[in-house]
Amino acid sequence: MDYRGQVAVVTGASSGLGRRLALDLAAAGATVIGVARREDRLQSLGIPYRVCNLADVPSYVELLAEIESSYGPVDVLLNVAGMGGIVRQEMPSLDHTRQVMELNFFAAYAGMLAVLPGMRARRRGVIANMSSDDARSPGPGAGDYCASKAALSAATESLAYEARRDGVRLHVIYPGWVPTEMGLYAVQSGGLAMPPRPARRTEEQVSRLVLRRLGDERIEINCAALPLVAPVLRTVAPRLYHRMRATR
């Protein structure tokens, strides 16, 4: 894509992959509006921003309408904001599961539905939603996180079939493990074993690949190849797969 002059909204822009993607899109010539909760971090981006708690889904939808009123139609929407899972010793509470689903699934899904009709009417636009390899090969413990990302992947892929007929591209991003605040917390405090090196990527590697792939025919943007082996192994050797997965 030629990002010059494009209006792009990036959620989770205060840190991690959201921040990296927002800065790289701006460097590529897009008008980027970063969205996140922490205004002090957004201020340091040097780009337009809006403060919003994405877990408040109606407020996020209203914000997208305000952005389009101020900057023009959204050409690129990157839903990156999310909360990570941890390996728990006890069952997750329903309240916490609802919080995870609200942020990781409903916010991104509602944002997608908010801008998609306009994109289809203009016959152009790109939406990419940040998923996780745990969506297609869940590990032990954090079932709420895995479920939220699986729901987002499925919804995005399903809508992609309809949207592509009108020239709009929808993508699911599978970043691998990245040493962001969320990724490091999962390893250092959340009980996750450090993933093998071929499953790891840097923020720069993920952002570079995403910006290169946005708008092409492929729905999935797979940043690491190794995690693609897990669903295959689970199918052909389920007992071995589950024994291996249970140790991580």
C-alpha positions as CSV (number, residue, x, y, z in Angstrom):
1,M,0.0,0.0,0.0
2,D,0.9,3.6,-0.5
3,Y,0.2,5.1,2.9
4,R,0.7,8.7,2.0
5,G,-2.4,10.7,2.7
6,Q,-4.2,7.7,4.3
7,V,-6.1,8.2,7.5
8,A,-5.1,5.4,9.9
9,V,-6.4,4.6,13.4
10,V,-4.2,2.5,15.7
11,T,-5.5,1.3,19.1
12,G,-3.1,0.3,21.8
13,A,-0.8,3.0,20.5
14,S,0.7,3.9,23.9
15,S,3.0,0.9,24.0
16,G,4.3,-2.3,22.4
17,L,3.1,-3.2,18.9
18,G,0.5,-0.6,18.7
19,R,3.1,2.1,19.3
20,R,5.5,0.7,16.8
21,L,2.8,0.4,14.1
22,A,1.5,3.9,14.7
23,L,5.0,5.4,14.4
24,D,5.9,3.4,11.3
25,L,2.6,4.3,9.6
26,A,3.2,7.9,10.3
27,A,6.8,7.6,8.9
28,A,5.3,6.1,5.8
29,G,3.2,9.2,5.3
30,A,-0.2,8.3,6.8
31,T,-2.2,10.6,9.1
32,V,-2.2,8.4,12.2
33,I,-4.5,8.8,15.2
34,G,-3.3,6.8,18.1
35,V,-5.9,5.6,20.6
36,A,-5.2,4.3,24.1
37,R,-5.9,4.9,27.8
38,R,-2.6,6.4,28.9
39,E,-2.4,10.0,27.7
40,D,1.1,10.6,29.0
41,R,2.5,7.9,26.7
42,L,0.3,9.0,23.8
43,Q,1.7,12.6,24.1
44,S,5.2,11.3,23.5
45,L,4.3,9.8,20.1
46,G,4.3,13.2,18.4
47,I,1.1,12.3,16.3
48,P,-2.6,13.1,16.8
49,Y,-4.1,11.0,19.5
50,R,-7.4,10.3,21.4
51,V,-7.7,9.0,24.9
52,C,-10.2,6.1,25.2
53,N,-10.7,3.1,27.4
54,L,-11.3,0.5,24.7
55,A,-13.2,-1.7,27.1
56,D,-15.9,0.9,27.0
57,V,-17.1,-0.2,23.6
58,P,-19.8,2.4,22.9
59,S,-17.2,5.2,23.7
60,Y,-14.8,3.6,21.1
61,V,-17.5,3.5,18.5
62,E,-18.4,7.1,19.1
63,L,-14.7,8.0,19.0
64,L,-14.3,6.5,15.5
65,A,-17.3,8.6,14.3
66,E,-15.6,11.7,15.8
67,I,-12.3,10.9,14.1
68,E,-14.0,10.5,10.7
69,S,-15.7,13.8,11.2
70,S,-12.4,15.5,12.0
71,Y,-10.0,13.8,9.7
72,G,-12.1,12.2,7.0
73,P,-13.0,8.6,6.4
74,V,-10.8,6.0,8.0
75,D,-8.7,4.2,5.4
76,V,-6.8,1.9,7.8
77,L,-7.9,0.5,11.1
78,L,-5.5,-1.5,13.2
79,N,-7.1,-3.0,16.4
80,V,-4.0,-3.8,18.5
81,A,-5.2,-3.0,22.0
82,G,-5.7,-6.0,24.3
83,M,-5.0,-7.7,27.6
84,G,-2.9,-10.8,27.9
85,G,-3.6,-14.1,29.5
86,I,-1.7,-15.8,32.4
87,V,-1.4,-19.4,33.4
88,R,-3.7,-19.7,36.3
89,Q,-3.9,-22.3,39.1
90,E,-7.6,-21.5,39.7
91,M,-10.5,-21.2,37.3
92,P,-11.0,-17.8,35.8
93,S,-14.0,-15.8,37.1
94,L,-16.8,-15.0,34.8
95,D,-16.4,-11.3,35.6
96,H,-12.7,-11.4,34.5
97,T,-13.7,-13.4,31.4
98,R,-16.2,-10.7,30.4
99,Q,-13.5,-8.0,30.8
100,V,-11.2,-9.9,28.6
101,M,-13.8,-10.6,26.0
102,E,-15.0,-6.9,26.1
103,L,-11.5,-5.6,25.3
104,N,-10.0,-8.3,23.1
105,F,-13.1,-9.2,21.1
106,F,-16.0,-6.8,21.3
107,A,-14.0,-3.6,21.1
108,A,-12.2,-4.7,17.9
109,Y,-15.4,-6.3,16.5
110,A,-17.4,-3.1,17.1
111,G,-14.7,-0.9,15.6
112,M,-14.6,-3.1,12.6
113,L,-18.4,-2.9,12.1
114,A,-18.3,0.9,12.6
115,V,-16.0,1.7,9.8
116,L,-16.6,-1.3,7.4
117,P,-19.9,0.1,5.8
118,G,-18.1,3.3,4.8
119,M,-15.1,1.4,3.4
120,R,-17.3,-0.9,1.4
121,A,-19.3,2.1,0.0
122,R,-16.0,3.7,-1.1
123,R,-14.7,0.4,-2.3
124,R,-11.4,0.7,-0.5
125,G,-10.0,0.3,3.0
126,V,-8.0,-2.1,5.3
127,I,-8.7,-3.4,8.7
128,A,-6.3,-5.6,10.6
129,N,-7.0,-7.2,14.0
130,M,-4.2,-8.4,16.3
131,S,-4.8,-12.0,17.3
132,S,-2.5,-14.6,18.9
133,D,-1.2,-18.1,18.1
134,D,-3.0,-19.2,21.3
135,A,-6.2,-18.6,19.3
136,R,-5.5,-21.6,17.1
137,S,-3.5,-23.7,19.4
138,P,-4.6,-22.9,23.0
139,G,-2.2,-23.6,25.9
140,P,-3.1,-24.4,29.5
141,G,-4.6,-21.9,31.9
142,A,-5.8,-18.7,30.2
143,G,-8.8,-20.0,28.4
144,D,-10.5,-16.6,28.5
145,Y,-7.6,-15.0,26.5
146,C,-7.5,-17.8,24.0
147,A,-11.2,-17.7,23.5
148,S,-11.3,-13.9,23.0
149,K,-8.6,-14.1,20.3
150,A,-10.2,-17.1,18.6
151,A,-13.5,-15.3,18.4
152,L,-11.7,-12.2,16.9
153,S,-9.9,-14.4,14.3
154,A,-13.1,-16.2,13.3
155,A,-15.2,-13.0,13.0
156,T,-12.5,-11.2,11.0
157,E,-12.0,-14.1,8.6
158,S,-15.8,-14.5,8.1
159,L,-16.4,-10.9,7.4
160,A,-13.3,-10.8,5.0
161,Y,-15.2,-12.9,2.5
162,E,-18.0,-10.3,2.2
163,A,-15.7,-7.3,2.3
164,R,-13.3,-8.3,-0.4
165,R,-16.1,-8.2,-2.9
166,D,-16.2,-4.5,-2.4
167,G,-12.4,-4.0,-2.5
168,V,-11.9,-3.9,1.3
169,R,-9.3,-6.1,2.8
170,L,-9.5,-7.6,6.3
171,H,-6.6,-9.3,8.0
172,V,-5.8,-11.3,11.1
173,I,-2.3,-10.7,12.5
174,Y,-0.5,-13.5,14.3
175,P,2.6,-11.8,15.7
176,G,4.4,-14.7,17.4
177,W,5.9,-13.9,20.8
178,V,7.1,-10.3,21.1
179,P,9.0,-8.8,24.0
180,T,6.4,-6.1,24.7
181,E,5.3,-5.3,28.2
182,M,2.5,-7.8,27.8
183,G,4.8,-10.5,26.4
184,L,7.4,-10.1,29.1
185,Y,4.9,-10.1,31.8
186,A,3.5,-13.4,30.6
187,V,6.9,-14.9,30.8
188,Q,8.2,-13.3,34.0
189,S,5.1,-13.3,36.1
190,G,2.3,-15.1,34.2
191,G,3.7,-18.6,34.2
192,L,4.4,-18.8,30.4
193,A,7.7,-20.5,29.4
194,M,9.9,-18.6,27.1
195,P,8.9,-19.6,23.5
196,P,11.5,-21.1,21.3
197,R,13.6,-18.6,19.3
198,P,11.9,-19.3,15.9
199,A,8.5,-18.3,17.5
200,R,9.9,-14.9,18.7
201,R,9.8,-11.6,16.8
202,T,10.7,-8.1,17.6
203,E,8.3,-5.1,17.4
204,E,10.2,-3.9,14.3
205,Q,10.0,-7.2,12.5
206,V,6.2,-7.5,13.1
207,S,5.5,-3.9,12.1
208,R,7.6,-4.2,8.9
209,L,5.8,-7.3,7.8
210,V,2.4,-6.0,8.7
211,L,2.9,-2.8,6.7
212,R,4.1,-4.8,3.7
213,R,1.2,-7.2,3.8
214,L,-1.7,-4.8,4.5
215,G,-4.1,-4.8,1.6
216,D,-3.0,-7.9,-0.2
217,E,-5.1,-11.0,-0.8
218,R,-4.0,-13.0,2.2
219,I,-6.3,-12.8,5.3
220,E,-3.7,-14.1,7.7
221,I,-0.5,-12.2,8.4
222,N,1.8,-14.8,10.0
223,C,4.9,-13.2,11.5
224,A,6.5,-16.4,12.6
225,A,6.4,-19.7,10.8
226,L,7.0,-22.1,13.7
227,P,3.6,-21.6,15.4
228,L,1.9,-22.9,12.2
229,V,3.2,-26.3,13.0
230,A,1.2,-26.6,16.2
231,P,-2.3,-27.0,14.7
232,V,-1.0,-29.6,12.3
233,L,0.7,-31.6,15.1
234,R,-2.4,-31.4,17.2
235,T,-4.4,-33.0,14.3
236,V,-2.0,-35.8,13.4
237,A,-0.5,-36.5,16.8
238,P,-3.0,-35.2,19.5
239,R,-1.6,-37.1,22.5
240,L,2.0,-36.0,21.8
241,Y,0.9,-32.5,21.1
242,H,-1.0,-32.2,24.4
243,R,1.8,-33.7,26.4
244,M,4.2,-31.1,24.9
245,R,1.8,-28.2,25.3
246,A,1.0,-29.0,28.9
247,T,4.6,-28.3,29.8
248,R,4.4,-24.7,28.5
